[in-house]
Each structure stands twice: as structure tokens, then as C-alpha cells.
Amino acid sequence: MHDFVSAKGWYETNSPKPQTPRNLAISLSLEASEVLELFQWGEQNLDKSALSGELADVALYLLQLASVSGIDLEQAVLDKLSANYLRHWPEEAGQS
């Protein structure tokens, strides 16, 4: 991702697409909305190629946001999974 962003000149000071956490978070949200848009009218005619492309866009923005924010995304995911194993959701009340 860094090679691509560098090749486009987006790390440059006067870039029209500065790679700030704010800008990347906005882009991530917009791309996630494009995933949702594919399901807007149901799943009957889901274009898997389009879904694949939109999911890739989401993943790329997520990776870039983590990177410029100094977050080890792999470790963050592992930590979150560990925490979720200990978490209790309301629908689990009363279950052993």
C-alpha cells in the first residue's frame, strides 16, 4: 500500500489526497457504505465481483489507516478477539 500511495504522490506535502488519519477514516467509512449499497435492494442478484472490489477497498483503507496511525493491526485484532472471548453480550444472559 505504501508503494502505491508513494507512486501516486499522496505522501507529498501538497497532495490533493493527504494520508491523514482523519481523511483515511472518512474514506474507510465511504467505502464501507459502498459495500452496504450492494445489499440495498436484497441479496438475490449480488454481484460478487463488485463486492470483492469494494471489500478490497475497505481493507486497503483500513490497512493504511492503521499504518499511518502507528497501529499494529494484526496485534489489535488478536487483542480484540481475546477480549471478546471474555465479553458477555445481553443475549447470553443466563447461559453457562
C-alpha positions, -999 to 999 in steps of 0.1 A, spaced: 0 0 0 29 24 8 44 18 -26 10 26 -43 4 57 -22 40 69 -29 37 63 -66 5 84 -67 23 112 -48 -2 112 -19 25 114 8 37 147 -7 31 179 13 9 194 -14 -10 162 -22 -47 165 -31 -52 133 -11 -32 138 22 -29 105 40 -40 118 74 -59 95 99 -90 118 95 -90 116 57 -84 78 58 -112 72 83 -136 92 61 -125 72 31 -129 39 50 -165 49 60 -174 59 25 -160 26 11 -179 6 37 -210 24 26 -204 12 -9 -203 -24 4 -237 -17 21 -251 -2 -11 -246 -36 -29 -271 -51 -5 -295 -22 -6 -323 -40 -25 -316 -76 -14 -291 -103 -20 -308 -121 -49 -286 -106 -76 -255 -99 -57 -225 -90 -79 -197 -109 -63 -171 -92 -84 -184 -58 -73 -184 -70 -36 -149 -83 -40 -137 -49 -52 -155 -29 -25 -142 -52 2 -107 -48 -11 -111 -10 -10 -123 -13 27 -93 -35 35 -68 -12 19 -81 19 36 -82 0 69 -46 -11 65 -35 24 55 -53 40 85 -37 16 109 -3 21 93 -3 59 94 -17 58 130 11 36 141 -12 7 150 -1 -30 146 -34 -41 131 -26 -78 135 -19 -74 172 -50 -52 176 -72 -79 160 -57 -106 183 -61 -84 214 -98 -77 204 -105 -114 198 -91 -122 233 -112 -95 249 -143 -107 230 -139 -142 244 -143 -128 279 -171 -104 269 -208 -113 277 -235 -100 254 -271 -94 266 -284 -124 247 -260 -147 265 -275 -138 299 -283 -169 318 -262 -192 296 -234 -211 311 
